[in-house]
Amino acid sequence: MVFGRTLWDDFVNYDDPRYVYQNTTITSGLNISGIAWAFTHIHAENWHPLTTITHMLDCQLYGLKASGHHFTNVLLHTIAVLLLFVVLQQMTGALWRSAFVAALFAIHPLHVESVAWVAERKDVLSGVFFMLTLLAYFHYTRAPSNWRYLIAAFVFALGLMSKPMLVTLPFVLLLLDYWPLGRIKPQRPDIRRQLLKLIAEKIPLIALSAVCDHISGATTRNRLDRTTADVSTH
């Protein structure tokens, strides 16, 4: 109801052109060469191949009708909200409090830019994978297995390929280990051993974050080098 009104909005002339309607690789729709390009090239000065692929898919489905692109943003945000409710309810067992937090997350003013701006697809898409990672991690902690851990790591990697902002998620999981998951028990004398074990558990996820951060950092450095070269030339 709140963000659905964006379906009647158009594109804007800030970032939307290079993210969508002036980028011929995107407007060509979803194809093998486009998917390969998404993983091997920088799109709008960022490396977020999954986000790029969703823009291609939108062009495949809706062409350049802005309403369809806005619909995808609203749909992704709605999925993230529902996942947040499920995660909170399963972790805490508190139905109505979880519903209240999810509802607040759904309509919070800080999400206006992310949902209403087509170029911010990376934000709502990474939000979905953020919530999916929390859900996968919760199920791993309740019945630990290599398979469940790999699922959580895989979903996390998808989130990083949507937006590198998720690099801090392993540390969020450490906070969840304390509450509400109760995997850290300060009253026990082996608190240091508990922490070391849980930190070691996150090392593969931290490694994924480091790789993503390295790619993003290299992108930033290349962009600065090009800018410096252009300034020097002029």
Helices and strands as residue ranges (DSSP letters): G 4-8, H 16-16, I 17-21, H 24-27, H 32-40, H 49-62, H 66-92, H 95-107, G 109-111, H 112-116, G 118-120, H 121-142, H 146-160, G 164-168, H 169-178, H 191-201, H 203-233
